[in-house]
Amino acid sequence: MKALIEAAVVELCSNTTTLSHGKVVIADLGCSSGPNAVALVSIALEATHSHFLQLRQPPPEVCVLLNDLPYNDFNAVVKSLVAVRQIGEPVVVTGVVPGSFYERLFPSGSVHLFCSSNSLHWLSKAPEDLRMKQIPAYDMDENVRRERLPVVAGAYARQFKKDFTLFLQLRAKELVPEGRMVVSLPGRRSDEPVTETSLIWGTAAQILGAMASEGVIDKEKLDSLYIPVHGPSDEELREI
């Protein structure tokens, strides 16, 4: 991610049209609240100042915005942002933007650089196909899980395609012309067979099935549980 973000910053800073007003807006989507909450924006901020330092030009004013769901611990995030404000001159303004990245978060044409790491595998909701048809995603019987796997995996893939397509459409509206976006998310290789272990929720399915068979959790609750995560293959991403 570091090298990709730095390259994106160089491209942005080299475009006089994009930075015509001498201001840069950087946003992290799905920042979480741990020690890495400001890691991506810090890389972008340092790369921005380093680029202009090499050119012996004053750096632009920068606005750093961190996004995550409303129940995220933004108190911890704000404390981390204090250090970010001290990274550069002349001005670094910071803020938080609560909300889902599957909805509009910023004004049209306002963001120069979007960053997101290990967040986009989270779906907006459980796969509609499974919920509407009441098809359990997990089962304590390994043979049943294996037989059902193509249906379940297909439903998760379709939900991801809907969500990721929407995500790209929303960000396209919010980016400035010739803006940049750097994202990373867990996934699998297209030539890797679709098995429980190759899917991001597969291991959880095995564990939950074992817990249900031992009576630790209720089978009815297991049948109604859908973990809203999907790690796409590289082919899935190319098709989108």
C-alpha positions as CSV (number, residue, x, y, z in Angstrom):
1,M,0.0,0.0,0.0
2,K,2.8,2.5,0.9
3,A,4.4,2.4,-2.6
4,L,1.0,2.6,-4.3
5,I,-0.1,5.6,-2.2
6,E,3.2,7.4,-2.7
7,A,2.9,6.9,-6.5
8,A,-0.7,8.2,-6.5
9,V,0.4,11.3,-4.6
10,V,3.2,12.0,-7.1
11,E,0.7,11.7,-10.0
12,L,-1.7,14.1,-8.2
13,C,1.0,16.6,-7.3
14,S,2.4,16.6,-10.8
15,N,-1.0,17.6,-12.3
16,T,-1.3,21.4,-12.1
17,T,-5.0,21.2,-13.1
18,T,-5.9,18.9,-10.2
19,L,-4.1,21.1,-7.6
20,S,-5.1,24.4,-9.2
21,H,-6.4,25.8,-5.9
22,G,-3.4,24.7,-3.8
23,K,-5.5,22.3,-1.7
24,V,-5.6,18.6,-1.3
25,V,-8.3,16.4,0.3
26,I,-7.3,12.9,1.4
27,A,-9.9,10.4,2.8
28,D,-9.5,7.0,4.4
29,L,-12.5,4.8,4.0
30,G,-13.0,2.2,6.8
31,C,-10.2,3.7,9.1
32,S,-11.2,1.6,12.2
33,S,-9.9,2.9,15.5
34,G,-6.7,1.1,16.4
35,P,-3.1,2.2,16.1
36,N,-3.3,2.0,12.3
37,A,-6.3,4.3,12.0
38,V,-4.1,7.1,10.6
39,A,-1.5,5.0,8.9
40,L,-2.7,5.4,5.3
41,V,-3.4,9.2,5.5
42,S,0.0,9.7,7.2
43,I,1.8,8.0,4.3
44,A,-0.1,10.2,1.8
45,L,0.5,13.4,3.8
46,E,4.2,12.7,4.2
47,A,4.5,11.8,0.5
48,T,2.8,15.1,-0.4
49,H,5.2,17.2,1.6
50,S,8.2,15.2,0.4
51,H,7.3,15.8,-3.2
52,F,7.0,19.6,-2.8
53,L,10.1,19.7,-0.7
54,Q,12.1,18.1,-3.5
55,L,10.7,20.7,-5.9
56,R,11.5,23.4,-3.4
57,Q,7.9,24.6,-3.5
58,P,5.5,25.3,-0.7
59,P,3.2,22.3,-0.1
60,P,-0.5,22.7,-0.5
61,E,-3.0,23.0,2.4
62,V,-4.3,19.5,3.2
63,C,-7.6,18.2,4.6
64,V,-7.5,14.7,6.0
65,L,-10.8,12.9,6.6
66,L,-11.3,9.5,8.3
67,N,-14.4,7.5,7.7
68,D,-16.0,4.5,9.3
69,L,-19.3,3.3,10.6
70,P,-21.1,5.5,13.2
71,Y,-20.4,3.0,16.1
72,N,-16.6,3.2,15.5
73,D,-14.6,4.6,18.4
74,F,-14.0,8.0,16.9
75,N,-12.8,9.3,20.3
76,A,-9.7,7.2,19.8
77,V,-9.4,8.3,16.1
78,V,-9.6,12.0,17.0
79,K,-6.7,11.5,19.4
80,S,-4.6,9.9,16.7
81,L,-5.4,12.8,14.4
82,V,-3.7,15.2,16.7
83,A,-0.3,13.8,15.5
84,V,-1.4,14.0,11.9
85,R,-2.0,17.7,12.2
86,Q,1.6,18.2,13.2
87,I,3.1,16.4,10.2
88,G,3.3,19.3,7.8
89,E,2.9,22.9,7.0
90,P,1.4,25.3,6.1
91,V,-2.0,23.8,7.1
92,V,-3.3,20.3,7.9
93,V,-7.0,20.2,8.7
94,T,-8.5,16.9,10.0
95,G,-12.0,15.5,10.5
96,V,-14.1,12.4,10.8
97,V,-17.0,11.3,8.6
98,P,-19.2,8.7,10.2
99,G,-21.2,6.6,7.7
100,S,-21.2,3.6,5.4
101,F,-19.0,3.8,2.3
102,Y,-21.9,2.3,0.4
103,E,-23.6,5.7,0.5
104,R,-22.6,9.2,-0.4
105,L,-20.1,10.7,2.1
106,F,-18.5,13.7,0.5
107,P,-19.6,16.6,-1.9
108,S,-19.3,16.0,-5.6
109,G,-15.8,16.6,-7.0
110,S,-14.2,17.3,-3.6
111,V,-11.7,14.5,-2.8
112,H,-8.3,14.1,-4.5
113,L,-7.2,10.8,-3.0
114,F,-9.2,7.9,-1.5
115,C,-7.4,5.2,0.5
116,S,-8.9,2.0,1.9
117,S,-7.2,-1.1,3.3
118,N,-8.9,-4.3,4.6
119,S,-12.4,-2.9,4.6
120,L,-14.1,-3.5,1.3
121,H,-14.5,-7.3,1.9
122,W,-17.3,-6.2,4.3
123,L,-20.6,-6.3,2.5
124,S,-23.4,-3.8,2.9
125,K,-25.6,-6.7,4.1
126,A,-26.0,-10.5,4.0
127,P,-26.6,-11.9,0.5
128,E,-30.2,-11.2,-0.5
129,D,-30.5,-14.5,-2.4
130,L,-29.8,-16.5,0.7
131,R,-31.9,-14.5,3.1
132,M,-35.0,-14.3,0.9
133,K,-34.9,-18.1,0.1
134,Q,-33.9,-18.9,3.7
135,I,-30.9,-20.9,2.5
136,P,-28.5,-21.4,5.5
137,A,-24.9,-20.4,4.8
138,Y,-23.6,-22.8,7.3
139,D,-24.4,-26.3,8.6
140,M,-23.0,-28.6,11.2
141,D,-23.0,-31.4,8.6
142,E,-19.9,-31.2,6.5
143,N,-21.4,-33.0,3.6
144,V,-24.4,-30.6,3.5
145,R,-22.0,-27.6,3.6
146,R,-20.0,-29.0,0.7
147,E,-23.1,-29.6,-1.4
148,R,-24.5,-26.2,-0.7
149,L,-21.2,-24.4,-1.2
150,P,-21.6,-23.4,-4.9
151,V,-25.0,-21.8,-4.1
152,V,-23.7,-20.0,-1.1
153,A,-20.5,-18.8,-2.7
154,G,-22.4,-17.6,-5.8
155,A,-24.8,-15.6,-3.6
156,Y,-21.9,-13.9,-1.8
157,A,-20.1,-13.1,-5.1
158,R,-23.3,-11.5,-6.5
159,Q,-23.8,-9.4,-3.4
160,F,-20.1,-8.3,-3.5
161,K,-20.5,-7.3,-7.2
162,K,-23.5,-5.1,-6.3
163,D,-21.8,-3.5,-3.4
164,F,-18.4,-2.9,-5.1
165,T,-20.1,-1.5,-8.2
166,L,-22.1,0.9,-6.0
167,F,-18.9,1.9,-4.1
168,L,-17.1,2.8,-7.4
169,Q,-20.0,4.8,-8.7
170,L,-20.2,6.8,-5.4
171,R,-16.5,7.5,-5.3
172,A,-16.5,8.5,-9.0
173,K,-18.9,11.3,-8.1
174,E,-16.9,12.4,-5.1
175,L,-13.4,12.5,-6.7
176,V,-12.0,15.6,-8.4
177,P,-11.3,15.2,-12.1
178,E,-8.2,12.9,-12.5
179,G,-8.3,12.1,-8.7
180,R,-6.8,8.8,-7.4
181,M,-8.0,5.9,-5.3
182,V,-5.8,3.2,-3.7
183,V,-7.6,0.2,-2.1
184,S,-6.6,-3.2,-0.9
185,L,-8.8,-6.1,0.3
186,P,-8.4,-9.8,1.0
187,G,-9.3,-12.2,-1.8
188,R,-8.2,-15.3,-3.6
189,R,-6.7,-16.3,-6.9
190,S,-9.0,-17.1,-9.8
191,D,-7.2,-20.4,-10.5
192,E,-7.8,-21.5,-6.8
193,P,-10.6,-24.0,-6.5
194,V,-13.7,-22.7,-4.6
195,T,-13.6,-24.6,-1.2
196,E,-14.5,-23.7,2.3
197,T,-10.9,-22.9,3.1
198,S,-10.4,-20.7,0.1
199,L,-13.3,-18.4,1.1
200,I,-12.9,-15.7,3.7
201,W,-15.8,-17.0,5.8
202,G,-15.1,-20.7,5.2
203,T,-13.1,-21.3,8.4
204,A,-15.8,-19.6,10.4
205,A,-18.4,-21.9,8.8
206,Q,-16.4,-25.0,9.9
207,I,-16.0,-23.7,13.5
208,L,-19.7,-22.6,13.8
209,G,-20.8,-26.0,12.4
210,A,-18.7,-27.8,15.1
211,M,-20.1,-25.6,17.8
212,A,-23.6,-26.3,16.7
213,S,-23.0,-30.1,16.6
214,E,-21.7,-29.9,20.2
215,G,-24.7,-27.9,21.4
216,V,-22.6,-24.7,22.1
217,I,-24.9,-22.7,19.9
218,D,-28.4,-23.3,18.7
219,K,-28.9,-24.7,15.3
220,E,-31.7,-22.4,14.4
221,K,-29.5,-19.4,15.2
222,L,-26.8,-20.9,13.0
223,D,-29.2,-21.3,10.1
224,S,-30.1,-17.6,10.3
225,L,-26.6,-16.4,10.6
226,Y,-24.8,-14.8,7.6
227,I,-21.4,-13.2,8.0
228,P,-21.4,-10.3,5.5
229,V,-17.9,-10.7,4.2
230,H,-16.5,-11.8,0.8
231,G,-13.0,-12.0,-0.5
232,P,-13.3,-11.8,-4.3
233,S,-11.1,-13.5,-6.9
234,D,-9.0,-11.3,-9.2
235,E,-11.3,-12.4,-12.0
236,E,-14.4,-11.1,-10.1
237,L,-12.7,-7.7,-9.7
238,R,-11.7,-7.5,-13.4
239,E,-15.3,-8.2,-14.4
240,I,-16.6,-5.3,-12.3
